[in-house]
Amino acid sequence: MPVLDLFRLEGKRALITGGTRGLGLEMARALAEAGASVLLTGSNPENLTQAEATLRAGGHDVTSLRADLSQPEEAERLGALVLREHPPVDILINNVGGRRINTPTEDLALEDWRRILDLNLTQAFILTKCLGGAMIPRRWGRIINLASINAFWPGKAMRGRAYETSKGALTMFTKALAADWAVHGITVNAIAPGPFLTDANRRWIGERPEFEGEVAAGIPMGRWGRPAEIGPLALYLASEASSFMTGSVLVLDGGKLLW
């Protein structure tokens, strides 16, 4: 088989959570361009509509599904809906996550701690259990979790540490599940992005403009990542090209962790 054919995804269906903007949208675009039909989730109806229209304009097969995955019950509802109305899902990208707060640990409320863990970890467990579990009888599947370099490195300017904790747990969940499900023909890998110019980070930069340069100075490549740069890596992990890779956490950070 020609090597480029290994990256083709015709006949595959992919679900990308948080797929309406930034890294999620770029991963959805990459998989759609490779021939996959794509299911996008998001909590904002306007963003969902815009993302669906953007991908459809490129001739891609895309369906949007509204869900606020910060709530575990919403993850359960989404999983059941997808199994009922949009089966089968061959590729699951657990992209939803975030920090959203910057409260020191000593001041962090229990409800905020739980909310960040639910956002970054619990919903990924629920969807993987539901949609990944349905891959087992078919003996083929790809699960990609979006971790972070903060799974390995506590950011100097970050506070609260719920984010790092949840991403670290997601990383080990990736490895443990990869070991369990390899026998079923399902690969489970993670991408650990460094600083990317997502909408969320642009908001941080807007509040503190010097932040952009300070972060870039700590990256060997001297710049933040562009969201489109994650698409090819997601495609590799979603395709037959990565058939002998499982349990890996691939760092995409411009060399940030080297320093």
Secondary structure, DSSP 8 states (H G I E B T S, - for coil): --GGGGG--TT-EEEETTTTSHHHHHHHHHHHHTT-EEEEEES-HHHHHHHHHHHHHTT--EEEEE--TTSHHHHHHHHHHHHHHS----EEEE----------GGG--HHHHHHHHIIIIIHHHHHIIIIIHTTGGGT-EEEEEE--GGGTS--TT--SSHHHHHHHHHHHHHHHHHHHHGGGTEEEEEEEE-SB--HHHHHHHHHSTHHHHHHHHTSTTSS-B-GGGGHHHHHHHHSGGGTT--S-EEEESTTGGG-
